[in-house]
Each structure stands twice: as structure tokens, then as C-alpha cells.
Amino acid sequence: MFNIDSKKRFGFFFPSIFIITQITGILLSLVVCYILNDFTWQFIHAALINSFILGAALVGNCTLTQSLLVKTRIIFILIITFSVITGVACINLFLLLFLEPALFVYYNRGAISFLLLNYLFITALQTICTGSIIYKEIMIEKEKTISSERLLKNQMEMKLLSERINPHFLFNTLNMILTLLKDPVKAEHALLNLSDLLRDNLDNSDKELITIQEEVDNVRKYLEIQKLRFENKLDFSIICNTSFLIPPLILQPLVENCIKHNIKSVQSLSVDITISRINNKQVITILDSRKVLNDTMLNHGHGLTITKKRVEKSGGVFSFVNGGVAISFRA
């Protein structure tokens, strides 16, 4: 199916065609007069009438072509438009015979030659215009199809990347809860937080975007689970003073990465998350007290690499700053 927007695409196209037919009609009539070595305003007048009617028919055919593109095959469009221009040319001949009969009496050869040449020119112009309209619409539809396929591919990749994170998180968290079974209170609290996280992740699995507040709440629950395990060895702070939409599960794997790779190497670890609007950007920074993250750590694990891909596919910028991660989206 073609989606035609004639006002935007052909605003100057139709007037230009009409002007060309008028200019060509006058020039052809002057050429015929020169060949016959006889000039008369009567002949010019007839030429203008003929060009005006055929030019109007040509513009009408172009409009008809646009409307028929959504309804019928191209071969039928060509037959219909050719028939229309031929029919109008025949009607035009009889009209000129009625309006200017003397022209065909005294300039019979010249009048017929002009009408034939003008008809052939209009027919050729009709073929070019129809072909141009059809070609342009085909290319526009192909571009739309390619854009739709790219969008669908991007959405599928985002979905797959998001789903790869969930099992990783679940595996790590269940292992952590196993270590808390000796303390039923802590284990119960961890399981409740895990239940909330899994429910939220399930609810958000089909969403392309969620609010930053929802993402922060999920990360806070995850950090509280880890805090139960590591107690005073882990501290965290979350500052969020802005609001915007973000792909789900962007922050959580980054926080996981901070704890997983650093908690065993230090006596205490702090994880600081700051979310704010700076000029025309929404900026998220995740920084742990070790500050050792850099771009050489990409492609060595799922967390950083997948999150970077998801951020970039969502139109954001992922970078390493001062040993931490900075993510920015346009406000």
C-alpha cells in the first residue's frame, strides 16, 4: 500500500508541468508558423487553447495516478492515463474545429501537424511524470519498509539483551540468599525483596521504557538484599532529583558489576548513584569507592557490554568517567 501526501511531495510539481505545457505549446506553434512561413495570431490562439486543455488533462492525470496507486496495478494506471489524454486530445480537436474552423481551412496542414506534435509531446511528458510519481512512491515505500524492519530488529535485539540480564541476576541473587539461610529474618527480608524485584521485572519485561523512579526502586531493593549479606562491608547512596523514561534493567547490572568485582578486594565498599539533569541531558553516574572501571573491561562479561549496547540502541551515551560509569540521555 502506498501512502500519498501530495501537498508535501508535489506542491511545485503540478504547476511546473502546467507551465511547461503552455510554453511548449507556444514554441511549437511558432515553429510551425516559421516552417509554413506564415504567422497569424489565430494560430497562436488555437495553440494556447490546445495546450491549456492538454496541460490541465496532464495535471489531472498526475493527480489520478497518485490516487490510483493505492487501488490498482501500475499497468492499469498507464492504460487509464493514456486513454484519458487521448480522449481529451480528440475532444480538443473537435472544440478547435468549432471555435476556429477557418484555421483548418487555410492552415490545414499546419494545424494538424501542430496538434499531432503537441499531443506526442504531452503523451511523452505524461509517461515521464507518471513514471516519476510511481518510482518516487515505490522508493518511499521501500524506505519505510526498511525503516520498519530496522526498528523491529532493534526492538528484538533490545528484548533479547534484556532477557539475557534477568537469568544472570536471578542466579547471583539466589546464591546470595543461600548464604543467609542461617539467619531466617534476613533470609525472609531478602526473599521478599527478591519477590518484589522478580514481579517488577516481569511487569516491565514487555515495556520499552519505564520511569527512572521505577528503575531506582528496583536497584534500591537489590542493594538492600546485598546489604543484608555484606552488612557494614557495603554502603550505598542514591540521589535522584529528576524524572524521565529509561529502558528497564539499565542500572541493576552496573550495580551488580560494582559489587561482584570489588567487594572481595576491599574492607568496605560504597556505591553511589547520582541522577540529575545537566543542561539538556539526563545524566546517570554510578561510582564505587574503588574507581577502577575503564573501557578495557568491556567484552569480558555480560553486564557492562550488554548494558552499553542497550543504552546506545536507546539513543543514549555510555562512557567511563573517573573510574565509574556515566550514562546520558537527551532531555
Secondary structure, 3 states (H helix, E strand, C coil): CCCCCHHHHCCCHHHHHHHHHHHHHHHHHHHHHHHHCCCCHHHHHHHHHHHHHHHHHHHHHHHHHHHHCCCCCHHHHHHHHHHHHHHHHHHHHHHHHHHCHHHHHHCHHHHHHHHHHHHHHHHHHHHHHHHHHHHHHHHHHHHHHHHHHHHHHHHHHHHHHHHHHHHHHHHHHHHHHHCCCCCHHHHHHHHHHHHHHHHHHHHHCCCCCEEHHHHHHHHHHHHHHHHHHHHHHEEEEEEECCCCEECCCCHHHHHHHHHHHHHHHCCCEEEEEEEEEECCEEEEEEEECCCCCCHHHCCCCHHHHHHHHHHHHCCCEEEEECCEEEEEEEC
